Amino acid sequence: MPELPEVAALRDFLDEHLVGHEIVRVLPVAVSVLKTYEPPLSAVEGRTVTAVGRYGKFLDIDAGGVHLVTHLARAGWLRWQDRLPDGPPRPGKGPLALRVALETGQGFDLTEAGTQKRLAVYVVGDPGEVPGVARLGPDPMAADLTEARLAELLAGERRRLKGALRDQSLLAGVGNAYSDEILHAARMSPFKPAGSLTEEETGRLYRALRETLGQALERSRGVAAGRLKAEKKSGLRVHGRTGEACPVCGDTIREVSFSDSSLQYCPTCQTGGKPLADRRMSRLLR
């Protein structure tokens, strides 16, 4: 899933390639992708892109006051094409969900792998009309997200740290991968109650949050859209690396599986050497 650093890099890429150009056609291929109907998708056609913005994991293409807002969800991606194929795309079972064509013959495709179709496109007069944007919490890299503000957000929070960090209404832009990376950098268990942090622990989490995302943003800066996935994976230290050695202590990275996702962590760095219970795996072994 694209998270804050990758979406920020896509925003920069699109800002360079779209601003000043006219959108001549928007071609939906998968009916499920479009989440709004008024104004119609065609409202952005014939308009010049004036800006590209980001709200958490949402991309906002401002076509002269009409906004094409996209959320790539878990398996979505944006594929830039220096020359779009001739003729309209054909609906089918492939990954293509929507195509945007410019007057230059360039453009991009929105694609989504897998059978669960969650990629979303909205056409609105203001990004705040998109429900997911309206309920976003503060951006983790914003100047006004101070350590004290993070403490306020976590105060009284009953959920575990892993779930709290992924809640977009608490912090906008952190997903499954970077929450694992942040907690590893902070040396904290993903199962630790978020509302139980001491002042020292809050400071440690805050520094890990800013440093982990800051480093990922720096790695992604200037990377072409087609290489961002590989760049993200190369920078991850624990997420997606079950069975490998922790780069900090050398312990084996372990995993906890859920119904539709998993988390990775280092027992030595994060849980005092104790493996976390993996209930799904325990059921399979009975």
N, C-alpha and C positions, 0 to 999 in steps of 0.2 A: 504494500500500500504506500503510495506517495505520502510523505509527511512534510512537516514545515520546511525543512531544507530543500527537498526536491521541488515542492510547489513554488518556493521562492525562486529557485533557479529557473523553473519553467516560466514564471512571471517575467524574469529578466530577459529570457530568450524571446518570449512573445513580444515584450516591450520593444525589443530591437527589430523584430521581423514584421510586426503588425501595425504599429503606430504610423499613421500617415497613409495607410493603404485602405482601399475600399473593399468591403465584403460584398462580393457579387452574388454568391449563392450559399445557402446553408441547406444541406441535404440530409435529413434524418433517414437512417437506415433501420434502426431498431425503434419500434414504437414506444417501448418502455422507457427510453432515455429521457423523453421530454416530460417535465413535471409541471409546466405551466402552458396555458393556451391563449391567454390574453395579457399583453399583446401577442400576436402570433409570431412564430419563429421567423417568418419572412420580414418582420419589422426591422431586423438588423441589415437586411439586404439593401444595397445602394448607399449605405452609410460608411463614413470613414472612421476608422478606429482612432480614438483620441488618447486613450490610456489603457494600461493593463494593471490591475490591482490584485492583491491577495488578502483574503480574510481566513485565517487559520489554514485549512486545507482546501478552501474554495478559491478558484481562479475567476477573476472578473474582467471581462473584455468590454470596455466602454465604447460603444459605437455611437458617438454623438448624442449621449443621453439615454440610449437604449442599451441595457446591459445584458450580455450573454454570460451567465454565471454557470460554472461547471464544478462539480465535485466528482473526482475520479474514483472514489470509493476504494474497495480492496483490490480489485483486479483491473482497474481502468488505467489507460495511459493515453498520452498525446503524442502522435507521430507526425512530425513535420515533413512536408514533401516540397522539394524545390520545383517539381513539376507534377501536378496532379494528373491522374489518368484521364484520358478523353472519355466523355460520356458519363452519365450518372451511375453511381454505384448500385449494384443489384442487391435487394434484400435477400437474406439467406441466413444460414446458421453460423457464418463466420464471425470473427470478433469485431468487425466494423460496426460502429453505432451511429456515427454522425460525421459529416464532412463539411468543412468550411473552406470556400474558395475565394481567392483574392483576384483583383483585376490583373495582377501580374502573371497569373497561371500557377502561382504558388498557393499553399494552403496547408491545412492540417486535418488529420483524422483523429477522432476519438474512438478508441477501441476498448474492448472489455473481454478478457478471457473467462472461461468457466461458464457454469450454468446459472449461477446466482447473479442476476442482473441488477446491480445497485448503482451503476454510473448514472449521474443525474445532471440534466441541463435545464436551466431556467432562463426565461426572457422576462425581464422586469424593468421598471422605470428607476428603481433604486435597489441596490444589493440588500438593504435591510428588509426588503419584502420577502426574501428567501428565509424560511423558518430556521434552517440550520445556521445561517449567518446571524440572524437576530438573537439567537441564544448563546452565541460564542462568549467564552470567558476572555480574559486578557491574553494578549500575545506574550509568550514566554520571553521574547527578546525585546519587548517594549521597554523604554526607559523608565516608565512609571511602575513596572513590576519590580518592586524592591523586595529585599528579604523580609521586611516587615509586612508587606502586602501578601507575600506568599504565606506567611504565618497566619494572617487573617483568613485567607482562603481555606487553609487546612484545619483551622480551629473548629473543633466539634465534629470533624469529618469521621464517620464511622467506617467507611470503606477501607480496604487495604490500599497501600500505596500504589500498587500496580493499576488497580481500577481507577483510583482518583486521578492519576496522571493522564490516563487515557480519556477522561471525561472532558469533552470539548466545551462544556459550559463552565468548567473550572479553569482549564488552560487550553487555549486554542492552538491546535497543530501537532500535538504529541500523540503518536499512535503506538502500536504494539512494539515495533522495533526500537524506537528511541526511548521508550519508557524502560525497556530492559537495559539499554546502554546507560541511561541516567542513573538507574538504581545501582548498577555495577560500579559506576564511577563514584557514587555516594557511599558505597559499601553498606547498603541497606537491603534487607529482605523485601521481596515484592509483597509478602504477606503481612508486613508490619502495618498496624493500624495507622492511617494517615493523620488522625487527630491526636496521636500520642507522642509526637516528636518533641524532644527537648529543644531549647534554644540552639544548642550546639548542632544538633541533628538537622534542624531547619536550615541553618547556615550551610551545612555540608550539602544538603539536597539542593539548595539554591545555587551554590557554586557549580555543582555537577550539572544542573539543568542548563545554566547559561554556557558553561564551557563545552558540554557535549554538543548542544545545538550550534553554538558558535563555530566549533571546529568543523561540523558537518556543513554548515553554510559556506565556510571558507573553501572546503574541498569541492563543493558543488558549483562555486562561482565560475562562470565562463564555460562550464561543461555543456556541450550540445545536448539537446533533448534526448536523442537516441542513446546517449552514453550514461545518463543519470542513474539508471537502475544499477548498472555495474559499479558505478562510483559509490553509490550508497552501500552496496554489499561489501565492497572492499574495505570500507572504514569501520564496519561493525566488529566489535570485540567479543561479544557473547551471543547476541541475537542470531539465531540460525546456525549456531556453531556447536550444537549438542555433540558431546563425545570428544571434542577437541580440548586442547590444553588452554587454560586461562592464561592470557598474555601477561598477567600481573604476578600470579603466584604459582602457576603450573598445574593447579588442580583441574580435574575433569569438569567441564561445563555440563550441567544437567538441565533437564527439561521437566516442566509440568504441563500436561495436556488438558485442554478443555474441549467442549463439544465442537467448537469451530475455530479454535486458535490454540496457541501454546506460548509459553514464556521460557526463557533460558536465563540461567543464573550460575554463579560460582559459589559453591558451599563455603569454601574457605574465606573468600572476600566478603560474603554477604550474610551468611546464616550461621556463623560460628562453627562451620564444619559439618553441620547437620543437614542432610538432604530433606527437601520439602516433600510432603505427601503428594503423590500423583494419584488421585482417586480413580481416574479413568484407567490408568495402567493397573492399579490394584484390582479393579473389577475384572479386567481381562485375564489376570493371573489366577483368579479363583477357580 
